[in-house]
Amino acid sequence: MHGEYKVPQGKLVVVDFEVEGDAFADFRLAGDFFLEPDEALAAIDGAVNGLSVETDATAIGRAITAALPAGTTMLGFSAESVAVAIRRALRRATSWRDYEWELVHARAVSPATHLALDEVLAIEVGAGRRKPTLRIWEWDTSAVVIGSFQSVRNEVDPDGAARFGYDVVRRISGGGAMMMEKGAVVTYSLYVPSELVQGMTFAESYAFLDSWVIDALRSLGVDASYQPLNDITSPTGKIGGAAQKRLAGGGILHHVTMSYDMDGEVMTQVLRIGREKISDKGIASAAKRVDPLKSQTGLPRAAIIERMEEVFTALTGAVRGDITADEYEQAEELVRTKFSTEEWLTRVP
């Protein structure tokens, strides 16, 4: 069996092995990583040989770590990334280029319609009726988008939201509240088949699915990196956050919002940002946590999106697509029956 795993912001890990009975045999690790001392490579190979093929990634990583010679240095990869490559080989995981991709940058719609489209398109990809897709969002009004399990009254100041013209909507994925000012954020969704992240933990899949946007930001001069579990950040402040939902039909929704520009004072009046959360980040002001892309690049929002599209297309071979009339109809029905209802919004009051 053969498996490959490109470590986000790291190196390529390649594994080849046989399966004899229920155990790994003739295991061989390769890649463009850095490893010292030389005998550490044989130690890794020996640690995997003989393990049961049912061994999970965490246990494989522990076995490799325990076998490493004292003072081993691993650059561009880790014991855990070797384990991911192994599990992906066993589960016949796929890679970006194994699919035909669409890139959709459609007309502006309402916040509730965006959230409904996320559910519809993820289901369509899972069912095989739509190609895996990257969708760039455009907003027709500003909104606060709260996570699936957040309390409305704990997260949003209704008076501040009304005063500054923000709708309040709830998405199907977890995570925290995002203040989406029209024209001041860069939001995208990936709709992918579950096979693309086979063998990865949730944390690993977050970094993997956003590795391309880290590359795009770095090409624009932003010192971007991924901070587990779900933040895109830089030395000068947080840039954005990701959230994910895995649907029963096999489709995965992964979406990200990055700040392009922001008014920190408005944010503190629209969102209820608790003192505990602020102190946990080790800062005095919630507004200082974020450093928008406009200040880091000096570029128009459209230029940043254009670079993102270029990098994603180079990675996947994506072609331009659009949302179908049927998909819009399904989304509008979900807006009516779910995303615009008080029952959905206040399911966690």
BADRENPA-397939 format. One record per residue (C-alpha): residue number from 1; chain; x, y, z. Coordinates in pm, 1 decimal, decimal comma. Example, Ala and Ser with C-alpha at 12.3 -4.5 7.8 and 13.67 -1.06 7.14 Angstrom:
2
<atom 1; "A"; <1230,0; -450,0; 780,0>>
<atom 2; "A"; <1367,0; -106,0; 714,0>>
//
This chain:
349
<atom 1; "A"; <0,0; 0,0; 0,0>>
<atom 2; "A"; <107,6; 356,0; -70,7>>
<atom 3; "A"; <7,2; 676,0; 106,1>>
<atom 4; "A"; <103,2; 1043,3; 89,4>>
<atom 5; "A"; <33,0; 1335,8; 318,6>>
<atom 6; "A"; <144,8; 1694,9; 262,5>>
<atom 7; "A"; <183,3; 1845,7; 607,1>>
<atom 8; "A"; <14,7; 2190,2; 615,4>>
<atom 9; "A"; <297,7; 2446,8; 609,0>>
<atom 10; "A"; <538,0; 2151,4; 614,0>>
<atom 11; "A"; <679,7; 1873,3; 400,1>>
<atom 12; "A"; <556,5; 1569,7; 206,8>>
<atom 13; "A"; <536,9; 1240,0; 395,5>>
<atom 14; "A"; <527,8; 921,0; 183,7>>
<atom 15; "A"; <470,0; 569,3; 318,6>>
<atom 16; "A"; <484,4; 228,4; 150,0>>
<atom 17; "A"; <408,6; -99,9; 324,0>>
<atom 18; "A"; <264,7; -448,3; 298,2>>
<atom 19; "A"; <-9,3; -598,6; 511,0>>
<atom 20; "A"; <59,6; -951,3; 632,3>>
<atom 21; "A"; <-230,7; -1099,4; 823,8>>
<atom 22; "A"; <-345,6; -802,6; 1032,7>>
<atom 23; "A"; <-3,2; -638,7; 1073,5>>
<atom 24; "A"; <217,9; -387,0; 894,5>>
<atom 25; "A"; <522,0; -536,1; 719,7>>
<atom 26; "A"; <810,7; -401,4; 509,3>>
<atom 27; "A"; <720,5; -44,7; 611,4>>
<atom 28; "A"; <924,2; 230,0; 441,4>>
<atom 29; "A"; <905,8; 602,5; 513,7>>
<atom 30; "A"; <1022,0; 863,2; 260,6>>
<atom 31; "A"; <969,7; 1231,3; 185,0>>
<atom 32; "A"; <1129,1; 1573,8; 148,1>>
<atom 33; "A"; <1140,7; 1637,4; 523,6>>
<atom 34; "A"; <1453,3; 1678,4; 740,7>>
<atom 35; "A"; <1547,9; 1415,7; 997,0>>
<atom 36; "A"; <1849,2; 1376,4; 1224,7>>
<atom 37; "A"; <2021,5; 1146,7; 1307,1>>
<atom 38; "A"; <2012,7; 916,4; 1004,6>>
<atom 39; "A"; <1933,3; 610,4; 1215,0>>
<atom 40; "A"; <1602,1; 769,9; 1316,2>>
<atom 41; "A"; <1459,3; 667,8; 977,1>>
<atom 42; "A"; <1519,7; 298,7; 1045,2>>
<atom 43; "A"; <1379,8; 345,3; 1395,8>>
<atom 44; "A"; <1054,1; 481,6; 1254,3>>
<atom 45; "A"; <1028,1; 196,9; 1004,7>>
<atom 46; "A"; <1089,4; -56,1; 1281,6>>
<atom 47; "A"; <831,8; 103,7; 1511,5>>
<atom 48; "A"; <553,7; 57,4; 1255,8>>
<atom 49; "A"; <641,5; -294,4; 1142,0>>
<atom 50; "A"; <442,6; -547,7; 1340,2>>
<atom 51; "A"; <174,2; -307,0; 1458,4>>
<atom 52; "A"; <-184,1; -412,8; 1392,6>>
<atom 53; "A"; <-345,2; -241,6; 1093,6>>
<atom 54; "A"; <-630,6; -155,2; 1331,9>>
<atom 55; "A"; <-398,1; 69,3; 1533,5>>
<atom 56; "A"; <-534,0; 423,5; 1531,1>>
<atom 57; "A"; <-329,0; 727,4; 1430,9>>
<atom 58; "A"; <-271,7; 840,1; 1789,7>>
<atom 59; "A"; <-127,7; 503,6; 1892,9>>
<atom 60; "A"; <89,7; 483,7; 1579,8>>
<atom 61; "A"; <229,5; 828,9; 1659,9>>
<atom 62; "A"; <307,4; 723,8; 2017,9>>
<atom 63; "A"; <486,6; 407,4; 1898,0>>
<atom 64; "A"; <702,3; 610,2; 1658,1>>
<atom 65; "A"; <787,1; 871,1; 1921,8>>
<atom 66; "A"; <887,3; 603,9; 2173,0>>
<atom 67; "A"; <1124,6; 443,8; 1919,4>>
<atom 68; "A"; <1312,5; 761,7; 1822,5>>
<atom 69; "A"; <1677,9; 790,0; 1931,3>>
<atom 70; "A"; <1753,3; 1049,1; 2197,4>>
<atom 71; "A"; <1799,5; 1396,3; 2050,0>>
<atom 72; "A"; <1608,2; 1324,6; 1727,0>>
<atom 73; "A"; <1516,2; 1634,5; 1525,8>>
<atom 74; "A"; <1218,2; 1624,4; 1288,7>>
<atom 75; "A"; <1166,4; 1928,2; 1065,3>>
<atom 76; "A"; <865,2; 1968,2; 836,8>>
<atom 77; "A"; <687,1; 1661,4; 971,7>>
<atom 78; "A"; <610,1; 1472,1; 1291,6>>
<atom 79; "A"; <531,6; 1124,7; 1419,2>>
<atom 80; "A"; <163,9; 1217,2; 1394,8>>
<atom 81; "A"; <193,7; 1311,0; 1025,9>>
<atom 82; "A"; <348,6; 970,7; 950,4>>
<atom 83; "A"; <48,3; 813,3; 1121,4>>
<atom 84; "A"; <-190,0; 1021,9; 908,3>>
<atom 85; "A"; <-18,8; 903,8; 587,1>>
<atom 86; "A"; <-52,2; 543,0; 703,8>>
<atom 87; "A"; <-420,8; 570,5; 789,0>>
<atom 88; "A"; <-492,3; 749,6; 461,5>>
<atom 89; "A"; <-323,0; 466,6; 269,5>>
<atom 90; "A"; <-533,1; 206,8; 448,3>>
<atom 91; "A"; <-856,5; 394,6; 391,5>>
<atom 92; "A"; <-786,1; 469,0; 24,1>>
<atom 93; "A"; <-794,4; 842,4; 92,3>>
<atom 94; "A"; <-790,1; 1080,3; -202,0>>
<atom 95; "A"; <-610,8; 1404,5; -282,7>>
<atom 96; "A"; <-714,2; 1743,6; -426,0>>
<atom 97; "A"; <-634,6; 1644,4; -786,7>>
<atom 98; "A"; <-844,1; 1325,9; -767,3>>
<atom 99; "A"; <-1156,5; 1538,7; -823,5>>
<atom 100; "A"; <-1295,9; 1782,2; -1075,5>>
<atom 101; "A"; <-1347,9; 2108,0; -885,8>>
<atom 102; "A"; <-1573,1; 2407,1; -941,0>>
<atom 103; "A"; <-1497,3; 2759,2; -823,6>>
<atom 104; "A"; <-1811,3; 2965,7; -761,7>>
<atom 105; "A"; <-1811,5; 3341,3; -699,5>>
<atom 106; "A"; <-2177,8; 3426,2; -738,1>>
<atom 107; "A"; <-2403,6; 3725,6; -673,5>>
<atom 108; "A"; <-2459,5; 3875,1; -330,8>>
<atom 109; "A"; <-2739,2; 3715,4; -127,5>>
<atom 110; "A"; <-2880,6; 3752,5; 223,0>>
<atom 111; "A"; <-2703,5; 3605,5; 527,0>>
<atom 112; "A"; <-2977,5; 3344,7; 574,6>>
<atom 113; "A"; <-2949,0; 3240,3; 208,7>>
<atom 114; "A"; <-2572,4; 3197,1; 245,2>>
<atom 115; "A"; <-2623,5; 2961,1; 538,8>>
<atom 116; "A"; <-2891,4; 2767,9; 352,9>>
<atom 117; "A"; <-2666,8; 2737,1; 46,0>>
<atom 118; "A"; <-2396,6; 2591,1; 268,4>>
<atom 119; "A"; <-2627,8; 2310,3; 374,9>>
<atom 120; "A"; <-2767,7; 2250,7; 25,4>>
<atom 121; "A"; <-2433,1; 2244,3; -155,8>>
<atom 122; "A"; <-2266,3; 2019,7; 102,3>>
<atom 123; "A"; <-2553,3; 1771,9; 65,9>>
<atom 124; "A"; <-2530,0; 1786,9; -314,3>>
<atom 125; "A"; <-2154,8; 1713,9; -307,7>>
<atom 126; "A"; <-2204,6; 1428,2; -61,9>>
<atom 127; "A"; <-2469,7; 1278,0; -288,2>>
<atom 128; "A"; <-2249,5; 1310,5; -597,1>>
<atom 129; "A"; <-2484,0; 1552,9; -774,0>>
<atom 130; "A"; <-2234,0; 1841,6; -755,9>>
<atom 131; "A"; <-1858,0; 1847,3; -804,1>>
<atom 132; "A"; <-1649,4; 1944,9; -501,5>>
<atom 133; "A"; <-1670,0; 2322,5; -485,0>>
<atom 134; "A"; <-1504,8; 2635,4; -348,7>>
<atom 135; "A"; <-1760,2; 2916,6; -306,0>>
<atom 136; "A"; <-1664,6; 3278,3; -236,4>>
<atom 137; "A"; <-1940,8; 3470,3; -55,3>>
<atom 138; "A"; <-2073,7; 3816,9; -131,9>>
<atom 139; "A"; <-2310,4; 3984,8; 116,3>>
<atom 140; "A"; <-2614,5; 4203,4; 50,2>>
<atom 141; "A"; <-2630,0; 4312,8; 415,2>>
<atom 142; "A"; <-2418,9; 4287,3; 729,4>>
<atom 143; "A"; <-2477,2; 4009,3; 982,5>>
<atom 144; "A"; <-2367,6; 3843,7; 1302,2>>
<atom 145; "A"; <-2339,2; 3470,0; 1236,5>>
<atom 146; "A"; <-2343,6; 3265,0; 1555,8>>
<atom 147; "A"; <-2229,2; 2906,2; 1594,9>>
<atom 148; "A"; <-2473,3; 2617,1; 1605,3>>
<atom 149; "A"; <-2443,6; 2574,6; 1981,5>>
<atom 150; "A"; <-2406,8; 2932,8; 2098,2>>
<atom 151; "A"; <-2657,2; 3126,9; 2305,9>>
<atom 152; "A"; <-2804,3; 3425,7; 2123,5>>
<atom 153; "A"; <-2830,0; 3644,7; 2431,0>>
<atom 154; "A"; <-2479,5; 3556,3; 2547,5>>
<atom 155; "A"; <-2318,7; 3644,2; 2212,8>>
<atom 156; "A"; <-2513,0; 3935,7; 2063,2>>
<atom 157; "A"; <-2620,9; 4274,9; 2195,2>>
<atom 158; "A"; <-2957,5; 4318,0; 2019,5>>
<atom 159; "A"; <-2959,4; 4695,5; 2059,2>>
<atom 160; "A"; <-2610,8; 4727,2; 1912,2>>
<atom 161; "A"; <-2693,1; 4491,1; 1624,5>>
<atom 162; "A"; <-3006,8; 4687,6; 1538,3>>
<atom 163; "A"; <-2831,9; 5024,5; 1571,3>>
<atom 164; "A"; <-2554,8; 4929,5; 1328,1>>
<atom 165; "A"; <-2775,9; 4730,9; 1086,9>>
<atom 166; "A"; <-2666,4; 4372,3; 1156,2>>
<atom 167; "A"; <-2894,9; 4074,2; 1098,2>>
<atom 168; "A"; <-2848,8; 3788,4; 1345,0>>
<atom 169; "A"; <-2843,9; 3433,7; 1202,3>>
<atom 170; "A"; <-2735,1; 3088,0; 1318,1>>
<atom 171; "A"; <-2523,2; 2849,8; 1107,0>>
<atom 172; "A"; <-2515,5; 2468,0; 1114,9>>
<atom 173; "A"; <-2148,0; 2443,1; 1215,8>>
<atom 174; "A"; <-2005,4; 2497,9; 1562,4>>
<atom 175; "A"; <-1755,2; 2758,9; 1670,4>>
<atom 176; "A"; <-1785,4; 3121,0; 1770,5>>
<atom 177; "A"; <-1977,2; 3427,0; 1660,6>>
<atom 178; "A"; <-1849,6; 3617,0; 1356,6>>
<atom 179; "A"; <-1931,5; 3980,0; 1279,0>>
<atom 180; "A"; <-1972,1; 3999,4; 901,6>>
<atom 181; "A"; <-1974,3; 4360,7; 781,6>>
<atom 182; "A"; <-2080,9; 4388,1; 419,5>>
<atom 183; "A"; <-1769,6; 4444,4; 206,3>>
<atom 184; "A"; <-1533,7; 4410,8; 504,4>>
<atom 185; "A"; <-1484,0; 4033,2; 524,7>>
<atom 186; "A"; <-1358,4; 3756,3; 297,1>>
<atom 187; "A"; <-1569,7; 3444,0; 343,5>>
<atom 188; "A"; <-1547,6; 3115,4; 157,0>>
<atom 189; "A"; <-1692,2; 2765,9; 183,1>>
<atom 190; "A"; <-1547,9; 2434,7; 70,6>>
<atom 191; "A"; <-1787,3; 2148,7; -4,5>>
<atom 192; "A"; <-1584,2; 1829,0; -17,7>>
<atom 193; "A"; <-1635,6; 1452,2; -6,4>>
<atom 194; "A"; <-1532,3; 1290,4; 319,6>>
<atom 195; "A"; <-1270,7; 1079,9; 138,2>>
<atom 196; "A"; <-1053,5; 1389,5; 94,1>>
<atom 197; "A"; <-976,4; 1398,4; 467,3>>
<atom 198; "A"; <-981,6; 1024,6; 538,6>>
<atom 199; "A"; <-737,8; 926,4; 812,0>>
<atom 200; "A"; <-712,6; 1279,5; 952,9>>
<atom 201; "A"; <-835,8; 1394,0; 1290,3>>
<atom 202; "A"; <-1072,8; 1691,2; 1297,1>>
<atom 203; "A"; <-781,1; 1917,8; 1387,8>>
<atom 204; "A"; <-568,7; 1786,1; 1101,2>>
<atom 205; "A"; <-852,6; 1828,5; 851,5>>
<atom 206; "A"; <-896,0; 2194,2; 947,2>>
<atom 207; "A"; <-530,8; 2270,3; 874,7>>
<atom 208; "A"; <-530,2; 2059,8; 556,6>>
<atom 209; "A"; <-839,6; 2220,5; 403,6>>
<atom 210; "A"; <-705,0; 2571,3; 463,5>>
<atom 211; "A"; <-339,3; 2512,5; 371,8>>
<atom 212; "A"; <-399,1; 2664,1; 26,3>>
<atom 213; "A"; <-528,7; 2993,4; 168,1>>
<atom 214; "A"; <-224,6; 3018,1; 396,3>>
<atom 215; "A"; <-11,8; 2988,0; 81,4>>
<atom 216; "A"; <-221,0; 3255,7; -91,1>>
<atom 217; "A"; <-184,0; 3499,0; 199,3>>
<atom 218; "A"; <189,0; 3438,3; 222,0>>
<atom 219; "A"; <223,7; 3513,8; -148,4>>
<atom 220; "A"; <73,2; 3855,8; -67,0>>
<atom 221; "A"; <332,1; 3922,0; 202,5>>
<atom 222; "A"; <119,2; 3821,0; 502,4>>
<atom 223; "A"; <308,0; 3608,6; 757,3>>
<atom 224; "A"; <4,8; 3381,5; 793,7>>
<atom 225; "A"; <-7,4; 3055,4; 984,9>>
<atom 226; "A"; <-263,4; 2812,0; 1120,6>>
<atom 227; "A"; <-326,7; 2806,6; 1495,2>>
<atom 228; "A"; <-517,0; 2497,4; 1608,6>>
<atom 229; "A"; <-798,8; 2432,9; 1627,8>>
<atom 230; "A"; <-946,2; 2678,2; 1381,4>>
<atom 231; "A"; <-768,3; 3014,7; 1361,2>>
<atom 232; "A"; <-580,5; 3173,7; 1072,7>>
<atom 233; "A"; <-341,7; 3416,0; 1235,8>>
<atom 234; "A"; <-27,6; 3627,1; 1200,1>>
<atom 235; "A"; <227,0; 3775,2; 1440,8>>
<atom 236; "A"; <27,1; 4099,2; 1448,4>>
<atom 237; "A"; <-313,1; 3944,3; 1520,6>>
<atom 238; "A"; <-583,1; 3700,1; 1425,2>>
<atom 239; "A"; <-698,7; 3712,2; 1061,8>>
<atom 240; "A"; <-993,4; 3473,7; 1065,2>>
<atom 241; "A"; <-1151,6; 3153,8; 1184,1>>
<atom 242; "A"; <-1281,8; 2827,7; 1037,9>>
<atom 243; "A"; <-1576,3; 2603,9; 1119,3>>
<atom 244; "A"; <-1678,3; 2264,3; 988,5>>
<atom 245; "A"; <-1984,3; 2039,9; 965,5>>
<atom 246; "A"; <-1985,5; 1677,8; 850,5>>
<atom 247; "A"; <-2319,6; 1574,7; 705,2>>
<atom 248; "A"; <-2470,3; 1226,8; 715,4>>
<atom 249; "A"; <-2463,0; 1186,6; 336,4>>
<atom 250; "A"; <-2081,6; 1202,7; 316,1>>
<atom 251; "A"; <-2038,3; 1571,1; 235,0>>
<atom 252; "A"; <-1826,3; 1804,5; 445,9>>
<atom 253; "A"; <-1886,3; 2176,5; 483,1>>
<atom 254; "A"; <-1576,6; 2376,3; 575,7>>
<atom 255; "A"; <-1611,0; 2753,1; 583,2>>
<atom 256; "A"; <-1383,8; 3040,4; 680,5>>
<atom 257; "A"; <-1428,3; 3410,7; 745,5>>
<atom 258; "A"; <-1128,9; 3643,4; 736,7>>
<atom 259; "A"; <-1139,5; 4008,0; 835,0>>
<atom 260; "A"; <-1058,0; 4247,6; 551,2>>
<atom 261; "A"; <-1141,3; 4567,0; 741,6>>
<atom 262; "A"; <-1311,7; 4632,3; 1072,1>>
<atom 263; "A"; <-1427,9; 4887,9; 1322,0>>
<atom 264; "A"; <-1322,7; 4750,4; 1658,6>>
<atom 265; "A"; <-1551,0; 4987,3; 1846,8>>
<atom 266; "A"; <-1855,1; 4866,7; 1654,1>>
<atom 267; "A"; <-1755,0; 4505,4; 1718,0>>
<atom 268; "A"; <-1754,4; 4557,4; 2094,1>>
<atom 269; "A"; <-2102,9; 4712,1; 2075,0>>
<atom 270; "A"; <-2254,3; 4441,5; 1854,2>>
<atom 271; "A"; <-2093,6; 4134,2; 2014,3>>
<atom 272; "A"; <-2099,1; 4053,0; 2384,0>>
<atom 273; "A"; <-1730,4; 3969,1; 2420,8>>
<atom 274; "A"; <-1682,1; 3837,2; 2772,9>>
<atom 275; "A"; <-1397,4; 3932,9; 3003,8>>
<atom 276; "A"; <-1300,9; 3565,8; 3047,9>>
<atom 277; "A"; <-1249,4; 3519,9; 2673,7>>
<atom 278; "A"; <-1044,8; 3837,2; 2651,7>>
<atom 279; "A"; <-823,9; 3748,1; 2947,2>>
<atom 280; "A"; <-776,3; 3397,7; 2807,0>>
<atom 281; "A"; <-613,7; 3558,4; 2501,5>>
<atom 282; "A"; <-387,1; 3764,9; 2726,4>>
<atom 283; "A"; <-497,3; 4103,2; 2593,4>>
<atom 284; "A"; <-678,1; 4407,2; 2723,8>>
<atom 285; "A"; <-910,9; 4475,9; 2431,3>>
<atom 286; "A"; <-1108,8; 4240,3; 2207,7>>
<atom 287; "A"; <-1064,7; 4472,9; 1912,5>>
<atom 288; "A"; <-686,7; 4432,4; 1930,0>>
<atom 289; "A"; <-715,8; 4055,8; 1874,4>>
<atom 290; "A"; <-779,4; 4103,4; 1503,6>>
<atom 291; "A"; <-547,3; 4246,5; 1237,7>>
<atom 292; "A"; <-742,4; 4279,8; 911,3>>
<atom 293; "A"; <-603,9; 4194,3; 568,3>>
<atom 294; "A"; <-645,6; 4550,9; 444,0>>
<atom 295; "A"; <-392,4; 4680,0; 696,3>>
<atom 296; "A"; <-156,3; 4387,2; 636,6>>
<atom 297; "A"; <-156,3; 4399,6; 256,2>>
<atom 298; "A"; <-272,0; 4746,1; 153,0>>
<atom 299; "A"; <-464,3; 4573,5; -127,5>>
<atom 300; "A"; <-828,1; 4599,6; -235,1>>
<atom 301; "A"; <-1049,8; 4315,8; -115,1>>
<atom 302; "A"; <-1104,2; 4205,0; -476,8>>
<atom 303; "A"; <-727,7; 4166,0; -532,1>>
<atom 304; "A"; <-696,1; 3938,7; -229,0>>
<atom 305; "A"; <-985,6; 3721,9; -350,6>>
<atom 306; "A"; <-833,2; 3707,6; -697,9>>
<atom 307; "A"; <-505,1; 3573,8; -555,6>>
<atom 308; "A"; <-694,7; 3316,7; -349,0>>
<atom 309; "A"; <-875,1; 3196,2; -659,1>>
<atom 310; "A"; <-546,9; 3173,1; -851,4>>
<atom 311; "A"; <-378,9; 2963,2; -581,9>>
<atom 312; "A"; <-678,9; 2732,7; -541,2>>
<atom 313; "A"; <-706,0; 2682,2; -916,5>>
<atom 314; "A"; <-335,8; 2597,3; -941,2>>
<atom 315; "A"; <-377,4; 2340,4; -664,3>>
<atom 316; "A"; <-696,7; 2173,3; -784,2>>
<atom 317; "A"; <-744,8; 2257,6; -1152,6>>
<atom 318; "A"; <-1083,1; 2410,9; -1063,9>>
<atom 319; "A"; <-1302,3; 2557,4; -1337,7>>
<atom 320; "A"; <-1554,8; 2837,6; -1303,9>>
<atom 321; "A"; <-1904,3; 2727,1; -1209,9>>
<atom 322; "A"; <-2224,6; 2867,6; -1064,9>>
<atom 323; "A"; <-2511,3; 2780,9; -835,3>>
<atom 324; "A"; <-2797,9; 2618,9; -1023,4>>
<atom 325; "A"; <-3156,7; 2742,2; -1020,1>>
<atom 326; "A"; <-3258,7; 2425,1; -837,2>>
<atom 327; "A"; <-2995,1; 2480,6; -569,0>>
<atom 328; "A"; <-3115,7; 2838,0; -516,7>>
<atom 329; "A"; <-3473,3; 2707,6; -486,3>>
<atom 330; "A"; <-3370,4; 2448,6; -229,1>>
<atom 331; "A"; <-3184,0; 2716,4; -34,8>>
<atom 332; "A"; <-3478,8; 2957,0; -32,0>>
<atom 333; "A"; <-3703,3; 2679,5; 97,4>>
<atom 334; "A"; <-3454,3; 2618,0; 378,9>>
<atom 335; "A"; <-3451,2; 2990,8; 454,1>>
<atom 336; "A"; <-3831,1; 2981,7; 487,2>>
<atom 337; "A"; <-3852,6; 2665,0; 695,2>>
<atom 338; "A"; <-3532,9; 2687,7; 901,2>>
<atom 339; "A"; <-3276,7; 2966,7; 881,2>>
<atom 340; "A"; <-3516,2; 3263,8; 907,6>>
<atom 341; "A"; <-3731,0; 3109,6; 1181,5>>
<atom 342; "A"; <-3726,9; 3217,3; 1543,7>>
<atom 343; "A"; <-3724,6; 2851,1; 1643,3>>
<atom 344; "A"; <-3387,8; 2794,0; 1471,2>>
<atom 345; "A"; <-3232,1; 3121,3; 1582,6>>
<atom 346; "A"; <-3324,1; 3071,4; 1948,8>>
<atom 347; "A"; <-3275,8; 2696,3; 1972,5>>
<atom 348; "A"; <-3010,3; 2792,6; 2225,3>>
<atom 349; "A"; <-3175,7; 3106,6; 2369,4>>
//
